[in-house]
Amino acid sequence: MHDDTHIGGAGSRFPQTRGSAIIAARSGDAETRNRGYAALVAGYWKPVYKYIRLKWHQSNEDAKDLTQGFFAQAMEKEFFQGYDPAKARFRTFLRTCLDGYIANENKAGKRLKRGGNAQIMGLDFENAEGEIRELQLSAGTVPEDFFERESLRSLFEVALARLKEACETAGKMQHYRIFERYDLREDEAEKITYDQLAAEFDLPVSQITNHLAYVRREFRRLVLEILRELTASDEEFRSEVREVLGVDPE
């Protein structure tokens, strides 16, 4: 019998809780610093790209260059060294840095290749552009609120990607597929019952219940892990948990 406390049971090699990527990005050790920036890019590149497209009215290609240029310059110029969690949330600080960067780029009159030779691998701009087609800033939408909303959306996307990868590694994709069918269905009007899932996966209803409870617990844990990465203090972490999950962290 598998121990469902952790993915893969007692012998699992599930990733250990990660520390703050913001603090890591300030490290004097190059490897630690690069890991920190990689985590920040993973968490924020998509809202940055969308924000540039929709607030600053940049073309697809220019937005790609600006997104990559922003993160490259943030690392080179150590933008995040001055972040103080007592004054603002990190995503607010990052957006302020981004606005300053875009304003400077526009003032300098640079066009195309704004990112220079900076190429941040693994950014699925095509997917992000597809999502933008479904998004429109209405007349009453505040761009800053849009950035906040997209930042939270990105957080959950990263958590889902980590969850799926962990389930694949541990041979628990059936758990994930049940979770996907029940909790991640795109059509909210499409109702599916535990009995229907039991028939579809040829499992007893009690097993469907256990699998869903397990994956939901792991997903919540991963969300907390990412929030820990994207905050720089315990107070900021707790504030983010309250906002995102509506609970006080244990």
C-alpha positions as CSV (number, residue, x, y, z in Angstrom):
1,M,0.0,0.0,0.0
2,H,1.3,3.4,-0.9
3,D,1.7,6.1,1.7
4,D,-0.1,9.1,0.2
5,T,1.4,11.6,2.6
6,H,4.0,12.5,-0.1
7,I,4.1,11.7,-3.8
8,G,5.6,8.3,-4.3
9,G,5.3,7.3,-0.7
10,A,8.0,7.1,1.9
11,G,10.7,6.6,-0.7
12,S,9.7,9.7,-2.6
13,R,12.2,12.2,-3.9
14,F,9.7,15.0,-3.9
15,P,11.4,18.5,-4.0
16,Q,12.2,19.9,-0.6
17,T,10.7,23.2,0.4
18,R,12.5,26.0,-1.4
19,G,13.7,29.2,0.1
20,S,13.1,32.7,-1.1
21,A,14.2,33.2,-4.7
22,I,14.3,37.0,-4.0
23,I,17.0,36.5,-1.3
24,A,18.8,33.9,-3.5
25,A,18.9,36.5,-6.4
26,R,20.9,38.8,-4.1
27,S,23.5,36.1,-3.2
28,G,27.1,36.7,-3.8
29,D,27.3,33.1,-5.1
30,A,26.7,33.0,-8.9
31,E,25.0,29.6,-8.9
32,T,22.6,30.6,-6.1
33,R,21.9,33.9,-7.7
34,N,21.1,32.3,-11.1
35,R,18.7,29.9,-9.4
36,G,17.0,32.7,-7.7
37,Y,16.6,34.7,-10.9
38,A,15.4,31.6,-12.8
39,A,12.6,31.1,-10.2
40,L,11.6,34.8,-10.5
41,V,11.5,34.6,-14.3
42,A,9.4,31.4,-14.1
43,G,6.9,33.1,-11.8
44,Y,6.7,36.5,-13.5
45,W,7.6,36.4,-17.2
46,K,4.1,35.8,-18.5
47,P,2.4,38.6,-16.5
48,V,5.3,40.9,-17.5
49,Y,4.8,40.0,-21.2
50,K,1.0,40.4,-21.1
51,Y,1.3,43.7,-19.2
52,I,3.7,45.1,-21.8
53,R,1.4,44.1,-24.6
54,L,-1.8,45.4,-23.1
55,K,-0.7,48.5,-21.0
56,W,2.2,49.7,-23.2
57,H,0.6,48.6,-26.5
58,Q,3.7,46.9,-27.8
59,S,3.7,44.5,-30.7
60,N,4.2,40.8,-30.1
61,E,7.9,40.9,-31.2
62,D,8.7,44.1,-29.3
63,A,7.0,42.7,-26.1
64,K,9.2,39.5,-26.4
65,D,12.3,41.6,-26.6
66,L,11.3,43.9,-23.8
67,T,10.4,41.0,-21.6
68,Q,13.7,39.3,-22.1
69,G,15.6,42.6,-21.9
70,F,13.8,43.5,-18.6
71,F,14.9,40.3,-16.8
72,A,18.4,40.4,-18.3
73,Q,18.8,44.0,-17.1
74,A,17.3,43.2,-13.8
75,M,20.0,40.6,-13.2
76,E,22.8,42.7,-14.7
77,K,21.8,45.9,-12.8
78,E,20.6,44.1,-9.7
79,F,17.2,45.7,-9.7
80,F,16.0,43.6,-6.9
81,Q,18.7,44.4,-4.4
82,G,16.7,47.4,-3.2
83,Y,13.5,45.5,-2.5
84,D,12.2,46.1,1.0
85,P,9.2,43.8,1.8
86,A,8.2,46.3,4.6
87,K,7.3,48.9,1.9
88,A,5.5,46.9,-0.8
89,R,4.8,43.4,-2.1
90,F,7.4,42.1,-4.4
91,R,5.1,41.9,-7.4
92,T,4.3,45.6,-6.9
93,F,8.0,46.4,-6.7
94,L,8.7,44.3,-9.8
95,R,5.9,46.1,-11.8
96,T,7.3,49.5,-10.7
97,C,10.8,48.4,-12.0
98,L,9.2,47.2,-15.2
99,D,7.3,50.5,-15.8
100,G,10.6,52.4,-15.3
101,Y,12.4,50.1,-17.7
102,I,9.8,50.4,-20.4
103,A,9.6,54.2,-20.0
104,N,13.4,54.4,-20.3
105,E,13.4,52.2,-23.4
106,N,10.7,54.3,-25.0
107,K,12.4,57.5,-24.1
108,A,15.6,56.3,-25.7
109,G,13.7,55.5,-28.9
110,K,14.9,52.0,-29.2
111,R,13.1,49.7,-31.6
112,L,13.4,45.9,-32.0
113,K,16.2,43.9,-30.5
114,R,15.6,45.9,-27.3
115,G,16.7,42.8,-25.4
116,G,20.0,42.9,-27.1
117,N,21.5,39.4,-27.2
118,A,19.6,38.4,-24.1
119,Q,17.7,35.2,-24.7
120,I,15.9,33.6,-21.8
121,M,15.2,30.0,-22.8
122,G,12.0,28.2,-22.2
123,L,9.6,31.1,-22.4
124,D,6.5,30.0,-24.3
125,F,5.6,33.3,-25.9
126,E,3.2,31.7,-28.4
127,N,1.1,30.3,-25.5
128,A,1.1,33.6,-23.8
129,E,0.1,35.4,-27.0
130,G,-2.8,32.9,-27.4
131,E,-4.0,33.8,-23.9
132,I,-3.8,37.5,-24.7
133,R,-6.3,37.0,-27.5
134,E,-8.8,36.1,-24.9
135,L,-8.0,39.1,-22.7
136,Q,-9.0,42.6,-23.2
137,L,-8.5,45.6,-21.0
138,S,-12.0,47.1,-20.7
139,A,-12.4,50.8,-20.2
140,G,-12.6,50.5,-16.5
141,T,-9.7,48.1,-16.0
142,V,-6.7,49.3,-14.1
143,P,-3.5,48.0,-15.7
144,E,-2.0,47.5,-12.2
145,D,-4.9,45.4,-11.1
146,F,-4.5,43.3,-14.3
147,F,-0.9,42.7,-13.5
148,E,-1.9,41.5,-10.0
149,R,-4.5,39.2,-11.4
150,E,-2.1,37.7,-14.0
151,S,0.6,37.3,-11.4
152,L,-1.7,35.1,-9.4
153,R,-2.8,33.2,-12.4
154,S,0.9,32.5,-13.3
155,L,1.5,31.3,-9.7
156,F,-1.2,28.6,-10.1
157,E,0.1,27.7,-13.6
158,V,3.6,27.1,-12.2
159,A,2.2,25.1,-9.3
160,L,0.1,22.9,-11.7
161,A,3.2,22.3,-13.9
162,R,5.2,21.2,-10.9
163,L,2.4,19.0,-9.7
164,K,2.1,17.2,-13.0
165,E,5.8,16.7,-13.2
166,A,5.9,15.3,-9.7
167,C,3.0,12.9,-10.4
168,E,4.7,11.8,-13.7
169,T,8.0,11.1,-11.8
170,A,6.2,9.2,-9.1
171,G,4.0,7.1,-11.4
172,K,0.8,8.7,-10.0
173,M,-0.6,10.2,-13.2
174,Q,-3.9,8.5,-12.6
175,H,-4.2,10.7,-9.5
176,Y,-3.4,13.8,-11.6
177,R,-5.8,12.8,-14.4
178,I,-8.7,12.4,-11.9
179,F,-7.9,15.8,-10.4
180,E,-7.7,17.3,-13.9
181,R,-11.1,15.8,-14.9
182,Y,-12.8,17.0,-11.8
183,D,-11.1,20.2,-10.7
184,L,-9.6,21.6,-13.9
185,R,-12.4,21.1,-16.4
186,E,-12.7,24.2,-18.6
187,D,-16.4,24.0,-18.9
188,E,-17.9,24.7,-15.5
189,A,-21.3,23.8,-16.8
190,E,-20.0,20.2,-17.5
191,K,-20.9,18.5,-14.3
192,I,-19.2,15.2,-13.4
193,T,-19.9,13.1,-10.3
194,Y,-17.6,10.9,-8.3
195,D,-19.7,7.9,-9.5
196,Q,-19.0,8.9,-13.1
197,L,-15.3,9.2,-12.4
198,A,-15.3,5.9,-10.7
199,A,-16.8,4.3,-13.8
200,E,-14.4,6.1,-16.1
201,F,-11.3,5.1,-14.2
202,D,-12.6,1.7,-13.1
203,L,-12.0,2.5,-9.4
204,P,-14.2,2.5,-6.3
205,V,-15.7,5.8,-5.3
206,S,-13.7,5.8,-2.1
207,Q,-10.5,5.6,-4.1
208,I,-11.6,8.6,-6.3
209,T,-12.2,10.5,-3.1
210,N,-8.8,9.6,-1.7
211,H,-7.0,10.4,-4.9
212,L,-8.6,13.8,-5.2
213,A,-7.9,14.7,-1.5
214,Y,-4.3,13.7,-2.0
215,V,-3.7,15.7,-5.2
216,R,-5.5,18.8,-3.8
217,R,-3.3,18.6,-0.7
218,E,-0.1,18.4,-2.8
219,F,-1.3,21.2,-5.0
220,R,-1.9,23.5,-2.0
221,R,1.6,22.6,-0.7
222,L,3.1,23.5,-4.0
223,V,1.3,26.8,-4.0
224,L,2.7,27.5,-0.5
225,E,6.2,26.5,-1.7
226,I,6.0,29.0,-4.6
227,L,4.7,31.8,-2.4
228,R,7.7,31.2,-0.2
229,E,10.0,31.5,-3.2
230,L,8.3,34.7,-4.3
231,T,8.4,36.5,-1.0
232,A,11.3,37.9,1.0
233,S,10.1,37.7,4.6
234,D,7.8,35.7,6.9
235,E,5.4,38.7,7.2
236,E,5.2,39.0,3.4
237,F,4.7,35.3,3.0
238,R,1.9,35.2,5.5
239,S,0.2,38.2,3.9
240,E,0.4,36.5,0.5
241,V,-1.0,33.2,1.8
242,R,-4.0,35.1,3.4
243,E,-4.7,36.8,0.1
244,V,-4.2,33.9,-2.2
245,L,-5.6,31.0,-0.1
246,G,-7.7,32.9,2.4
247,V,-6.1,31.2,5.4
248,D,-3.4,31.9,7.9
249,P,-0.3,29.7,7.2
250,E,0.4,27.1,9.8
